[in-house]
C-alpha cells in the first residue's frame, strides 16, 4: 500500500523572521560567553551575554558592560555583526535564513509580512535588496572613512575598526560605542565625529523607501507621500527634541559647566537625533532630570520610520493616529493626510499597533516594579520604553536588576524589534476565523 505523505505546511514569512532573529541571538549569546570574547579571559555570565546579544540584534544598545573595556576585538566584532544583521532586519534575514526551511520565500512577501515596506510601488522591484545593501554600505563606509581621521590618530590602527564600528552602530541606530570610557561625551570638542554620527542616525532612521525615492528624484521629479510625511514629521520632532535638550542644558547649566555654548548646542542637537532610537548619550542629557526623562520617553515612543533601522511606534503610525483624532474632532468621516484619504485598514492597523505596544509596556513595567519596587517608577518606565523602542538609553535599571529583570528587558527588546503585531502573527496557527466574510449587525454603544 503506497504511503501518502502529508504535505508540510510552509512556515509563515513573519514566523521565519522571528525564528531567524532568535537564531542570531542564540549564536551571539554562545560566542560572547566564550573566554576569548572578554578581556579578562573569563567566561561571561550567560544571562548577561543573552541580554547583550538581544540588545545588539534588536539594535537597542542597552549595555551591562562598557563595550570598550569588557569585550575583546573578537567580542566587539560579534556585536557589530549582530547590529548589522538586526539593523537591516528583513533584508539580511530573508536572504540568509529562509533557505533553512526548504522554501525560497519571496523577498516582497517577507518584507510585507514584516511590515517593513508596502506590497506595491517600491517593493515591486526585484532589485530592492541590491539597492538597500548598496545604500547601506556606501553610507556606513563613507561615515567610517570620515571618522577615521579622528580615531586613527587616537587609537592607531585600531582606530579604523573603531570608526567602522561606530558607523555601523550609528546607521543601525544601535547605540553601542567603543569610543573609550566616556563615549560620545569625550568628543564634544570634535564636531566632525558627532555630526557624522547624527547624519548616519538620521539616514538609518528615515528608511529604505525614502532613500530610494530621494535617490531617484532627479529622474522622477516626484516625492512619494510617504517620503514627504517622514521628512516633515522627523524634522518637526528633531526641532522639538533640540529645544527640549537645550532648555535642559540651560536650566541645569551647573551640570554641563564643562561645555561652552557651542558644545551645549551641538550636544543638544546630538541628543535630539539620538533620542529617536539611537541611544547615544552625551553627559546624561536625555535623563538629566525628570523633565528630560519624560520628554525623552515621548520621543523614544514615537521612534523612527517604517522600513528603517529605527524602532518605536513609527512616525507614520503616529501621524495616522493624529490625523484620525483631528478628523473626529472636525466631524469628518475619514482621516486624511496631504489631501489624501487614509484607508480604514491603515487606521485599524495603527490603533492595533498602539494598543498592543502600550499593553506590552504596561505588562513589562508592572512585572519589573513588582520584582523590585525600590527602583524609581520613572526610571523603570524609562528603561522599559527604551528597551521596547530599541533606543538604548538606560537609567541603570538593567545593570541593577536581577536575572528576572534582565530577562524581562531582553524579551522587551526582542518584541520591540520584531513588533508586537508580527510577534502575535508568528504565534498564531490555523486558517483564521471561518466567519471572516460574515455580515454582522451594527452595535450601538456609548462612547466618551
Secondary structure, DSSP 8 states (H G I E B T S, - for coil): ------------HHHHHHHHHHHHHHHHHHHHHSGGGBTT-S---HHHHHHHHHHHHTT----SS-HHHHB-HHHHHHHHHHHHHHHHTHHHHHHHHGGGGT----HHHHHHHTTSS-SSGGGG-TTHHHHHHHHHHHHHHHHHHHHHHHHHHHHTTHHHHHHHHHHHHHHTT-----S-SSGGGGGTT-HHHHHHHHHHHHHHHH-HHHHHHHHTHHHH----HHHHHHHHHHHHHHHHHHHHHHHHHHHTTTTTTTS-HHHHHHHHHHHHHHTTTT---STTGGGSSHHHHHHHHHHHHH---TTSS--SS-HHHHHHHHHHHHHHHTT-SS-EETTEE--HHHHHHHHHHHHHHHHHHHHHHHHHHHH-TTS-HHHHHHHHHHHHTT-----SHHHHS-HHHHHHHHHHHHHHHH-HHHHHHHH--SS--TTTT-----------
